[in-house]
Amino acid sequence: MTLKTLAATASVVAITAGAAFAQEDRTGWPDSFTVGTASQGGTYFAYGSGWANLVAEELGLSGGAEVTGGPMQNMALVHTGEAQFGMVTMGPARESIEGTNPIAPGLQMTGACAMFPMYQTPFSVTTLASSGITSVSEIPDGARIGYGPAGSTSDTYFPQMMEALGVNFDRRNGGWDDLGGQLQDGLLDVIAFAAGVPVPAVSQLEVQTDINIIEFTEEEQAAIIEAFPVAAFEIPADTYSTLEAPARSVAMWNFAVANCDLPESFVYAVTDVVMSDNERMVNIHRAATETLPENWDKNTVMMWHPGAARWFTENAGAEIAADMIYGG
């Protein structure tokens, strides 16, 4: 699971950050860090690269994002300490803690702790307008559907959702940029995205060609909510130029995670950088409109890192039970 760091920021002398964190005890802090994200072209990579670089600059460290297979692999990397931080959705986080992560079946990945809420991941379907597909029920038998990287949130849950809706398909995997290119080239019929919106690959597609963004019917949405750990969601109409009205969807919450053994003061400082200025985060990616302190309670699965728990207790009025804090 050793990966090549894709984006790293050079160490900087943190003059401005020093004012904010001069009194912070840096005992045990790493000189550098990595954030496990997902494939290029997806929201995880854009969002994760942005906050990794922001933290590196503010704290005077070297750090950046790594391309990974997504949440399942991120949980494994953070649990083992190969990555200091990662990004996960609640479903894969629960499976990993319970020991059903396909990367290491039977291993309970309790070494990854909750750090801060990110945003909800909607599940959405995209096709070329030329395909004539305008609804899930119109997806032809045996359609070639791209579900993202193997082991990603999309690949873990979307095929099961499609099966529950009666869709018969040929399953394909790959990075979002690659799948977008395959859709344009006629090698795929549909891409089933599970990513924060706007999904960079979808935004790129609609600039280059006419696409359909397919919403679930009320009945389809209800069936999925009953069967899977998701909630109702609407993709706002202004997310993509293709949309003329909000698109009915379902979504799953995402959280940033930290290796549970990282120093409390370090994780407190990282959390503070990300959570103390939402406008700065929104400038990194629009999905960060939900990266708000009050969403701390969306974590119902993972133990909290002590540093993150302290930040939300002190700054967001969070009431986190002692038995939900690692080492507490």
Secondary structure, 3 states (H helix, E strand, C coil): CCCCCCCCECCCCCHHHHHHHCCCCCCCCCCEEEEECCCCCCHHHHHHHHHHHHHHHHHCCEEEEECCCCHHHHHHHHHHCCCCEEEEEHHHHHHHHHCCCCCCCCCCCCCEEEEEEEEEEEEEEEEEHHHCCCCHHHCCCCEEEECCCCCCHHHHHHHHHHHHCCCCEEEECCCHHHHHHHHHCCCCCEEEEECCCCCHHHHHHHHHCCEEEECCCHHHHHHHHHHCCCEEEEECHHHCCCCCCCEEEEEEEEEEEEECCCCHHHHHHHHHHHHCCHHHHHHHCHHHHHCCHHHHHHCCCCCECHHHHHHHHHHCCCCCCHHHECCC
